Amino acid sequence: MTAETYFAEHTREAQTSRRELRRELLTASMEIELELSADPAAFRELHAERITPAETDGPELVYLHRDPRLEVTFEIDEENLVVRFIHFAERALEVQPLIFVSYSHRDTKWLETIKKYLTKLVQKGEIDLWDDSRIEAGEEWKKKILEFLETAKAGLLLVSQDFLDSDFITGIELPLLLEKAEKKIFWIHLSPSTVFIDHEKITKFQSLLDDPMKKTLEDLRGANRKRALVGMYAKLQKAVSSM
């Protein structure tokens, strides 16, 4: 069944605020209007993580467009097939906490699994997750790593025996992440290692996974592993909200 196109209606406030937008934002507002009016249900489903109620008990909704940074307040009148635009505004630039992921390349498969579960935090703009896979061809890899280590607000350590045996990680990355007191350290015990024997500088921080001394991510299987990764997401989301 083909979705019915809604009529776009603008309040006086919407008309005024829209006229004040820069050209780039004005173009984006027109594209949003067309997409939203064509199929409000599909628009809300596609952008669910960026649409929130304007008030706890009102019909107005706020859509946060990422690029360019635009905030659109609107409401949907399903009975009359109307999308009512209420206000347009340029969003202030927000500084996302940069989290530096320190890991051994032998654990790349674990990195990809963990990143998959953290995708929503990145998409919602709550964090910027950086690892060396983002280094482009031709760039000086060591220089780039040191640059992001310096600007990172937190470190995510993917701990395995390969991680602990890496001279670059334990000699350069880890000391730089621990150097500044304001930096937060998160860690995940990927597989059995000696981390609890002689790496108190890591284990003094709370793990993102429960009971890391007894169970590593490798020890968990199927649904138990997925539940642990969902728990990791929830803990990290709560922690970064205060950063």
Salt bridges, closest charged atoms under 4 A:
GLU9 OE2 - ARG84 NE 2.56
GLU13 OE2 - HIS87 ND1 3.10
GLU24 OE1 - ARG22 NH1 3.33
GLU33 OE1 - HIS10 NE2 2.90
GLU33 OE1 - ARG18 NH1 2.83
GLU35 OE2 - HIS47 NE2 3.31
GLU49 OE2 - ARG50 NE 3.64
GLU49 OE1 - LYS120 NZ 3.81
GLU75 OE2 - ARG84 NH1 2.60
ASP77 OD2 - ARG84 NH2 3.84
GLU90 OE2 - ARG22 NH2 2.83
GLU94 OE1 - ARG69 NH2 3.72
GLU94 OE2 - ARG91 NH2 3.80
GLU112 OE2 - LYS115 NZ 3.86
GLU126 OE2 - LYS124 NZ 3.34
ASP128 OD1 - ARG134 NH1 2.85
ASP131 OD2 - LYS115 NZ 3.11
ASP132 OD2 - HIS105 NE2 2.63
GLU139 OE2 - LYS144 NZ 3.53
GLU147 OE1 - LYS144 NZ 3.87
GLU150 OE2 - LYS180 NZ 2.74
ASP162 OD1 - ARG106 NH1 3.38
ASP198 OD1 - HIS199 NE2 3.26
ASP210 OD1 - LYS235 NZ 2.51
